[in-house]
């Protein structure tokens, strides 16, 4: 930065009655200012932008990892849920067979009402467990579709159809 400077002075002093000294002066100058270092403002802004970029990359990577984990968990939920539904279906068949044989045994006279009630309780417990397994399987299907961003009306309609039957 270049600047022009100018000045003028006029002073009078009274020494005696007849003498009046005067001092007059003027000055003109040119000033040059050259900053060697601007205080690091630009450097700190660059460092801040780089740090924000790195933080955004880290956040993106964390989000990717979270999505992968959600998809993996939902997929495992589906595979485990399908296996559990099959196992609960077999348990229900077994409980129904036991209930039928216990009722027949009561008619013949070798089983009691308590045996029939216990067999009925086992059958209804198996039925409840099968319904719970199906419900968890459907939730896992929905979670997988949501994690993979494929949740749509067709899937919801399919899930509603399964629930109604």
Legacy VTK file of the C-alpha trace (Angstrom):
# vtk DataFile Version 3.0
C-alpha trace
ASCII
DATASET POLYDATA
POINTS 165 float
0.000 0.000 0.000
1.339 3.436 -0.972
0.344 6.651 0.786
1.207 10.331 0.316
1.864 12.390 3.423
2.110 16.188 3.665
2.432 18.607 6.558
2.853 22.331 7.291
3.767 24.109 10.581
3.731 27.769 11.538
4.737 28.867 15.047
5.430 32.268 16.548
6.904 32.972 19.897
7.168 36.336 21.708
10.598 37.010 23.183
10.563 40.727 23.443
8.427 43.560 22.348
10.363 44.277 19.188
11.215 40.699 18.230
8.801 38.140 16.981
10.578 35.000 15.834
8.737 32.800 13.424
9.219 29.218 12.556
7.646 27.836 9.466
8.038 24.423 8.055
6.503 22.047 5.553
7.054 18.442 4.725
5.992 16.064 1.968
6.567 12.344 2.011
5.600 9.041 0.502
4.870 6.006 2.689
4.922 2.399 1.520
3.402 -0.409 3.569
4.098 -4.001 2.523
2.625 -6.757 4.693
5.029 -9.650 5.021
2.469 -11.977 6.705
-1.281 -11.390 6.991
-1.707 -13.131 10.333
-2.530 -16.605 9.004
-6.196 -15.909 8.304
-6.171 -17.554 4.895
-4.068 -20.454 6.114
-6.455 -21.130 8.990
-9.456 -20.984 6.638
-7.801 -23.536 4.361
-7.029 -25.805 7.324
-10.623 -25.465 8.562
-12.025 -26.378 5.130
-9.737 -29.414 4.925
-10.780 -30.537 8.405
-14.459 -30.179 7.496
-13.903 -32.185 4.323
-12.184 -34.941 6.305
-15.003 -34.963 8.865
-17.576 -35.264 6.076
-15.654 -38.192 4.571
-15.512 -39.897 7.959
-19.231 -39.374 8.457
-19.953 -40.791 4.989
-17.842 -43.862 5.729
-19.601 -44.354 9.079
-22.968 -44.112 7.332
-21.896 -46.692 4.744
-20.776 -49.043 7.496
-24.060 -48.572 9.354
-26.093 -49.354 6.229
-24.025 -52.481 5.568
-24.534 -53.581 9.170
-28.285 -52.954 8.975
-28.567 -54.948 5.747
-26.510 -57.793 7.213
-28.609 -57.889 10.387
-31.856 -57.841 8.412
-30.641 -60.596 6.096
-29.660 -62.749 9.059
-33.064 -62.010 10.572
-34.733 -63.312 7.415
-32.661 -66.483 7.197
-33.008 -67.215 10.911
-36.681 -66.282 10.814
-37.417 -68.635 7.913
-35.650 -71.501 9.709
-37.531 -70.723 12.926
-40.878 -70.657 11.086
-40.145 -74.122 9.610
-39.158 -75.441 13.035
-42.283 -73.980 14.656
-44.447 -75.532 11.924
-42.950 -78.937 12.734
-43.493 -78.315 16.434
-47.131 -77.457 15.733
-47.599 -80.684 13.753
-46.054 -82.627 16.625
-48.201 -80.864 19.245
-51.349 -81.518 17.169
-50.457 -85.201 16.879
-49.859 -85.397 20.629
-53.188 -83.668 21.314
-55.054 -86.087 19.004
-53.435 -89.129 20.610
-54.114 -87.792 24.122
-57.798 -87.245 23.277
-57.984 -90.761 21.884
-56.295 -92.084 25.022
-58.901 -90.289 27.167
-61.728 -91.868 25.163
-60.181 -95.301 25.692
-59.658 -94.558 29.349
-55.867 -94.478 29.668
-55.557 -90.657 29.800
-57.112 -88.084 32.114
-58.643 -84.671 31.558
-55.432 -83.151 32.933
-53.419 -84.923 30.216
-55.775 -83.535 27.567
-55.503 -80.021 29.027
-51.699 -80.219 29.056
-51.670 -81.411 25.441
-54.034 -78.595 24.449
-51.779 -76.092 26.266
-48.731 -77.417 24.366
-50.646 -77.177 21.073
-51.698 -73.568 21.686
-48.210 -72.642 22.880
-46.836 -74.048 19.607
-49.472 -72.116 17.672
-48.494 -68.891 19.477
-44.791 -69.543 18.879
-45.459 -70.108 15.166
-47.397 -66.820 14.934
-44.573 -64.980 16.716
-41.957 -66.540 14.412
-43.971 -65.509 11.327
-44.359 -61.984 12.704
-40.604 -61.669 13.348
-39.872 -63.043 9.862
-42.134 -60.412 8.286
-40.494 -57.661 10.332
-37.081 -58.851 9.149
-38.288 -58.730 5.522
-39.465 -55.172 6.022
-36.214 -54.200 7.756
-34.140 -55.641 4.901
-36.217 -53.811 2.294
-35.892 -50.580 4.267
-32.126 -50.980 4.701
-31.715 -51.669 0.983
-34.031 -48.750 0.117
-36.454 -51.143 -1.618
-39.477 -50.752 0.622
-42.432 -50.273 -1.713
-46.184 -50.742 -1.891
-45.925 -54.191 -3.480
-43.929 -55.543 -0.540
-46.308 -53.953 1.960
-49.281 -55.472 0.113
-47.584 -58.885 0.194
-46.917 -58.581 3.938
-50.529 -57.537 4.557
-51.748 -60.528 2.539
-49.651 -62.899 4.659
-50.904 -61.302 7.879
-54.540 -61.680 6.854
-54.183 -65.396 6.133
LINES 1 166
165 0 1 2 3 4 5 6 7 8 9 10 11 12 13 14 15 16 17 18 19 20 21 22 23 24 25 26 27 28 29 30 31 32 33 34 35 36 37 38 39 40 41 42 43 44 45 46 47 48 49 50 51 52 53 54 55 56 57 58 59 60 61 62 63 64 65 66 67 68 69 70 71 72 73 74 75 76 77 78 79 80 81 82 83 84 85 86 87 88 89 90 91 92 93 94 95 96 97 98 99 100 101 102 103 104 105 106 107 108 109 110 111 112 113 114 115 116 117 118 119 120 121 122 123 124 125 126 127 128 129 130 131 132 133 134 135 136 137 138 139 140 141 142 143 144 145 146 147 148 149 150 151 152 153 154 155 156 157 158 159 160 161 162 163 164
